[in-house]
Amino acid sequence: MDLNLRDKVAIVTGSAMGIGRAIALTFAEEGAKVVIADLDEEKGKAVAEEIGAKGAEALVVKTDVTKLAEANQMVKAAVDKFGAMDILVNCAAAWRINFFMQMTEEDWDFEIAVCYRSVLNCTKAVLEYMIPRRTGKIVNIGSDAGRVGEPNQPVYSGAKAGVIGFTKGLAKDVARHGILVNAVCPSMTRTEKIVDMEKMFEEQGGDAWAAYQDTMQKIVRLYPLRKLGTPQDVANMVVFLASDRANHITGQTISVNGGYAMV
């Protein structure tokens, strides 16, 4: 299926690894030009090399997306390089798992800034370019934590719920400018972090490995499909929503979660 993304310009925040990396690479496979906006410049360059190997173009911009000024600079660099701005995927995220009463104010600020404020910053920056051209696609990566809540992640859940609410409100604001806004919500996803953790426990062996396996079996049983999702599963939905095949979809929240939360 041709998604008509060739030569479109897509910014993907948090794309040096994990779900963001998969999204960036999938855009590249469709012929899009990809802007990798991430604090980890070295890993971002590695992703850019992968994109180049696919015959697509990439630009790496080291960006602290929690700061509006840096978001503005990143978008300007993208437009200066490629001459256009068609798609924004707000994927940057971070969390600190803990009971709420054990979290500090700094923990709150960190999660809210990375998971929510970054979405506001990057969205405002791209809309400066999208609105005058009356076209654009924005896809925000939410989380099922924002739909149903998760223990030990109350602030993260709240921030992601904010992303979902912002997506709906913004979609109504900018529809008249021809701009579509949607959210994609993963649940637990088998990213590099989970793979690395699994390898660590496997190397330890013994009780640690047995306990890890038991925990993961319990988690997987929460998913009707009896498996965790992959970054590629999420990327497929994001790229679809950014394509012409989704030109009558806006203001929606779509979970890619193996049936974990059916909302």
N, C-alpha and C positions, 0 to 999 in steps of 0.2 A: 504494500500500500504506500503510495507516494504521499507524504505528509506536507509537501510543498514548503520545506524548511531550508532548502538550499540557499546559501548566501544570506540567510537571516542572521541577525546579530543577537546572541543570547548571553546575558550576564547570569552567572550562577555563583551565588555567595556560598562560602564554606565548601568549595569544590576541590580542595586539595586531597580529600580522602572521603571514604564512606559513601553515603547516599549522594552527596554533592558530586563526587568524582564520577559515579555511575551516570548521573544526569548529564554532566559535561561531555562524557565520552559518547553517550547516546545521541546527543545533539550533533556531535561531530560526525557520527555515522550517517546522519541524515543530511550532511553537507552544510550545517550551520557554522558560523564563525562564533567562537566561544571566548567569553571573558571569564577568567578564573580569578575571583576576588576572595582572597584568603589571607590571614595573618602569616601562615606558613608558606613563605615564598619558595623555599627549596622543594617542598612537596608539590607546590603548584606548578613549578617548572617541570617536574617529572610528569605530571598529568598533561602539560602542554606538549611534551615530547610524544606521549601516547597519541594525542590528538593529531600531531603532525604526521605520525606514522599512518594514520587513517586518511591522509590526504586533505585534512582540513586545517584551518587557521585558528590560532589561539593567542590570546594576550593575557599575561599574568600581571595582576595589579595587587601588590601587597596592600591590604586594606583592613583597618579596624572598623568594622561596620557598625559598631556602637557609637561612632562619632559621625555626625552629619557632614562635617567638613570633609572627612575622608571619603564618605560615600559620594559626595558631589565630585570630588577630584577623580574618583574611580570611574564614574559615569562619563565625565568629560574626557578622560583618557581613552575610554572605549569608543566614544563618538569621534574623537580626533583620529584614532587608528582606523576605524572601519567605516566612518561616515554615516552611521545609522545606529538606531537603538530600537529593537523590535520586541525583545522578550526579557523579562526579569524573573529569575527563580530565587526566592529568598529561602535559602537552605541552612544558613549558619545557625548553629545551636550548641548549647552546652548545659550541663547540669551537675549538681552536687547532691548525690543521693544521701538523704538523712531525714530523721524525724524533724518535723517543723520546729519543735521547741529546742532542738539542738543546732538549728541553723542560726547564723549571725546575720546582722543587717547587711554586711558585705556580701554574704551568700545570696541574699535576696536581690541586691542590686546587680550582682553579676548575672544571675539567671534572667532577670527581667531585661537587662540591657542587651544580652546576647540573643535571647529568644524572641523578644518583642520590640524593644526600641530599634534594633537593627532593621527590622521589617519596615518600620516607619521611615527610618532614614533613607534606606535604599529606594523605597517606593517613591518618596517625595523627589528624590534626585532624578529618577527615570521619568516621572510624570512631567517634569519640566521639558523633556524632549518629546514624549509621546503625545501630550495633549495638543500642541500646535499641529501635529501631523495627523491627528485624529485616528490613530491606530496603535495597537500594542496588546501584549498579553503579559499578565502577571500571575505567577503561580507561587503561592506561599506554602511552605512545608510546615504543616501543623503537627499534630500527634494525637493518637487516640487518648493520650493522657489528658488532653484538653477537652475531649468529648465525654469521658467517663471518669476521669480522675485516677491517679495512681498513688498507692501508699509509698511513703518515703520520697515522694516527688511533688509535694503540694504546691510549691511556688512555680516549679516548671509546669505543672498542670495548669495553674492559673495563667501563666504567661502564654501558653499555647492556646488556651481558651480565648485569650485576648486576640491572638492571631486570627482565630476563626471568626470572631465578632468583627474584627477590623476588615477582614476579607469581604464579608457580607455588606457591611456599610459602604466600603469603598466601591464595590461593584455597582451599587446603586448611584454613587456619586459620579463615576466616570463613564458609565455606559453611554451617555449622550455624546461622549467624545470618541466612541468606537473602540474603547479599551475594555478588555475582558479580564476579570479577576476571579480566581478560584483557589481553593486550598486542597492539598493532598495530605492525608493523615496516615502515616505508617504506625504500626505497633512495633514490638521488638523485632529488630532487623539484624540479620547476620552480617554485620559490618566487620572491618578489619579488627576493631577492638575486641569483638566477641571471639573471633577466630584466634587472635593472639592470646586471649585469656584461656581459651580452651587448650591451646598448646602448652601454656604454662602449667595448668593443672595436670595435663597428661604427662608432662615431664616429671612432675612431682610424684605421680603415681600414688599407690597406697590409698589411705583413707581420704586424702584430699581429692584425688581423682574420682573416687567412688562417690563422695559427697557432691562433687560438681555434677557428675552424671545424673545422680538422683534428683538434684535441683532442676536441671534442664529438662528431665523427663516430666517433672511436675508442671513446669512452665509450658512445655509443648502441648500437654494435655488440655490446656486452656484454649487452644486453637483448633477449631473444627477440622481444618485441613491437616492437623497434626504435624505441622512444620512451621519454622520461622520463615519470614519473608527474606528476600535478598535485596540489596540495593538496586539491582536491575529491575525487580518487580515495581519498585517505586518510580524509577526513571521512566519506565514504559508509560505509566499514566501521566507523568509530568509532561513528557514530550508530546503525547497525544493532545493534552489540554492546550499546549502552546501552538498547536498546528491548526491549519485551516479546517481540519476535520471536526474541530470543536468550536466552530464559529457561532453556535447558538447556545453555548454553555457559559454561564457566568453566575457568580455569587454562590457557587456550590462547594460543599465540603465532601470529599470522596475519600473513604478509607481504603487503604491497600494493606490488608491485615490478616488474611487467611481466615476471616470470620470471627476474629477475637472480640470485636465490639460491633454490634449490628444496630446502628443508630439511624 
